[in-house]
Amino acid sequence: MSKTLVLGAGGQIGQMVVASLRDSGCEVRAQVREPARFSEGDSFGGSLQGIELVTGDLEQDISALFEGVDQVVFSAGSGASTGFDKTLLVDLWGACRAIDCARDAGIRQFVMVSSRGANNPDNGPERIKPYLVAKHFADKHLVESGLEYVILQPGRLLDEPACGRVTTVRPVDPAEQIISRRDVADAVLLSLGNEALNGKTIELFKGETELAEALAAV
Ligand SMILES: NC(=O)c1ccc[n+]([C@@H]2O[C@H](COP(=O)([O-])OP(=O)(O)OC[C@H]3O[C@@H](n4cnc5c(N)ncnc54)[C@H](OP(=O)(O)O)[C@@H]3O)[C@@H](O)[C@H]2O)c1
C-alpha cells in the first residue's frame, strides 16, 4: 500500500485530504507545525487514529519527513494574514525545497495545490500578484524537477459542501472563478496514484462536469 505525506495537513484542504485517506485505510503522514493544536476536538474529522502526525516547518529542514513515503501532497500556504516575506519563504521557497526533498527521496508522485493565475501572474488580480509569482515559480520548479506531478490550480476557495461538478476552463467572469475546498480535496484524492494525470497542470472551478470525468478529459 502506498504512503502519502501531506504538507500543510493542518490546513482546511489538508485536513480533508488526510481524513479521507485515513478513512479509506491508506497510510498517511500529516505534517503540522504545532501538533498540540490537533490533539483534541474535531481535527481531521474527529480522530487522529490511523494518522501519523509529524511536526515540521517548511522554513526549516523537512527532509526527514519524506522517508518511507511514496507520494506527496503540498497544500500548505502562508495565507492572506501574513506578509510577502512569508509568501517568499513558504509559498515559493518552502515549496521548492519540498520538491527537492521529494526528488532526492525518490518519491513517485507530487500533487501540488497551486492557484488559478499561477501560469500567468500578469493576468491575475494585482492585489495577489506576488503570491501568484511565488506559485508560478514553485509550479515551474516542480515541472522541471523530473518528478511525476499533478498541479491543481483552483479558483478562489469557498467553504461550501462538495459540488462534485467542475470545469477546467476558466470562466470569463472572475466572480465565477470559485470552487469549494471539498471539491479541491476530492481532486487531490483522484490525482493521487493516477498515472493518467501525471504531467498535467489543471485549473479547477465550479462547473457542470462530474469531477473525475473533467479531470480525465484534460
Ligand atoms: N484561498 C484561496 O482562495 C486559494 C485559492 C487558490 C489556491 N489556494 C491555495 O490552496 C492551498 C490550501 O488552501 P487552504 O484553504 O487549505 O489553506 P489553509 O487552511 O490556510 O492551510 C494552509 C496550511 O499551511 C500551513 N503552513 C503555513 N506556513 C507553513 C510553514 N512554514 N510550514 C508548514 N506549513 C505551513 C498552515 O499550517 P498551520 O496549521 O501550522 O498554521 C496551514 O495549515 C494553499 O496552498 C493556498 O495557497 C488558495
The ligand as an SDF file (V2000), in Angstrom:
LIG
                    3D

 48 52  0  0  0  0  0  0  0  0999 V2000
   -7.6150   30.9770   -0.5210 N   0  0  0  0  0  0  0  0  0  0  0  0
   -7.8280   30.8320   -1.8120 C   0  0  0  0  0  0  0  0  0  0  0  0
   -8.7870   31.3700   -2.3680 O   0  0  0  0  0  0  0  0  0  0  0  0
   -6.8800   29.9790   -2.6220 C   0  0  0  0  0  0  0  0  0  0  0  0
   -7.0770   29.8890   -3.9990 C   0  0  0  0  0  0  0  0  0  0  0  0
   -6.2780   29.0310   -4.7230 C   0  0  0  0  0  0  0  0  0  0  0  0
   -5.3020   28.2610   -4.1000 C   0  0  0  0  0  0  0  0  0  0  0  0
   -5.0890   28.3930   -2.7480 N   0  0  0  0  0  0  0  0  0  0  0  0
   -4.0780   27.5370   -2.1150 C   0  0  0  0  0  0  0  0  0  0  0  0
   -4.7270   26.3960   -1.5770 O   0  0  0  0  0  0  0  0  0  0  0  0
   -3.8880   25.7840   -0.5910 C   0  0  0  0  0  0  0  0  0  0  0  0
   -4.6770   25.2930    0.6110 C   0  0  0  0  0  0  0  0  0  0  0  0
   -5.6940   26.1790    0.9850 O   0  0  0  0  0  0  0  0  0  0  0  0
   -6.3910   26.0560    2.4370 P   0  0  0  0  0  0  0  0  0  0  0  0
   -7.5760   26.9190    2.4290 O   0  0  0  0  0  0  0  0  0  0  0  0
   -6.4890   24.6270    2.8400 O   0  0  0  0  0  0  0  0  0  0  0  0
   -5.2380   26.7540    3.3230 O   0  0  0  0  0  0  0  0  0  0  0  0
   -5.1220   26.9200    4.8980 P   0  0  0  0  0  0  0  0  0  0  0  0
   -6.3080   26.4050    5.6010 O   0  0  0  0  0  0  0  0  0  0  0  0
   -4.7030   28.3320    5.1490 O   0  0  0  0  0  0  0  0  0  0  0  0
   -3.9100   25.9380    5.2430 O   0  0  0  0  0  0  0  0  0  0  0  0
   -2.6140   26.2390    4.9210 C   0  0  0  0  0  0  0  0  0  0  0  0
   -1.7070   25.4380    5.8140 C   0  0  0  0  0  0  0  0  0  0  0  0
   -0.3480   25.8010    5.5150 O   0  0  0  0  0  0  0  0  0  0  0  0
    0.3620   25.6690    6.6910 C   0  0  0  0  0  0  0  0  0  0  0  0
    1.5910   26.4560    6.7400 N   0  0  0  0  0  0  0  0  0  0  0  0
    1.7380   27.7870    6.7330 C   0  0  0  0  0  0  0  0  0  0  0  0
    3.0430   28.1030    6.8860 N   0  0  0  0  0  0  0  0  0  0  0  0
    3.7030   26.9190    6.9840 C   0  0  0  0  0  0  0  0  0  0  0  0
    5.0480   26.5830    7.1750 C   0  0  0  0  0  0  0  0  0  0  0  0
    6.0210   27.4910    7.2970 N   0  0  0  0  0  0  0  0  0  0  0  0
    5.3930   25.2680    7.2310 N   0  0  0  0  0  0  0  0  0  0  0  0
    4.4380   24.3160    7.1360 C   0  0  0  0  0  0  0  0  0  0  0  0
    3.1340   24.5690    6.9660 N   0  0  0  0  0  0  0  0  0  0  0  0
    2.7710   25.8680    6.8930 C   0  0  0  0  0  0  0  0  0  0  0  0
   -0.5610   26.1380    7.8110 C   0  0  0  0  0  0  0  0  0  0  0  0
   -0.1140   25.4210    8.9180 O   0  0  0  0  0  0  0  0  0  0  0  0
   -0.5680   25.6750   10.4240 P   0  0  0  0  0  0  0  0  0  0  0  0
   -1.7890   24.8180   10.5670 O   0  0  0  0  0  0  0  0  0  0  0  0
    0.5980   25.2010   11.1950 O   0  0  0  0  0  0  0  0  0  0  0  0
   -0.8380   27.1510   10.5770 O   0  0  0  0  0  0  0  0  0  0  0  0
   -1.9220   25.7140    7.3090 C   0  0  0  0  0  0  0  0  0  0  0  0
   -2.3360   24.5310    7.9370 O   0  0  0  0  0  0  0  0  0  0  0  0
   -2.8180   26.8090   -0.2690 C   0  0  0  0  0  0  0  0  0  0  0  0
   -1.6190   26.4060   -0.9350 O   0  0  0  0  0  0  0  0  0  0  0  0
   -3.3400   28.0870   -0.9220 C   0  0  0  0  0  0  0  0  0  0  0  0
   -2.2710   28.9090   -1.3210 O   0  0  0  0  0  0  0  0  0  0  0  0
   -5.8770   29.2220   -2.0070 C   0  0  0  0  0  0  0  0  0  0  0  0
  1  2  1  0
  2  3  2  0
  2  4  1  0
  4  5  1  0
  4 48  2  0
  5  6  2  0
  6  7  1  0
  7  8  2  0
  8  9  1  0
  8 48  1  0
  9 10  1  0
  9 46  1  0
 10 11  1  0
 11 12  1  0
 11 44  1  0
 12 13  1  0
 13 14  1  0
 14 15  2  0
 14 16  1  0
 14 17  1  0
 17 18  1  0
 18 19  2  0
 18 20  1  0
 18 21  1  0
 21 22  1  0
 22 23  1  0
 23 24  1  0
 23 42  1  0
 24 25  1  0
 25 26  1  0
 25 36  1  0
 26 27  1  0
 26 35  1  0
 27 28  2  0
 28 29  1  0
 29 30  1  0
 29 35  2  0
 30 31  1  0
 30 32  2  0
 32 33  1  0
 33 34  2  0
 34 35  1  0
 36 37  1  0
 36 42  1  0
 37 38  1  0
 38 39  2  0
 38 40  1  0
 38 41  1  0
 42 43  1  0
 44 45  1  0
 44 46  1  0
 46 47  1  0
M  CHG  2   8   1  16  -1
M  END
$$$$
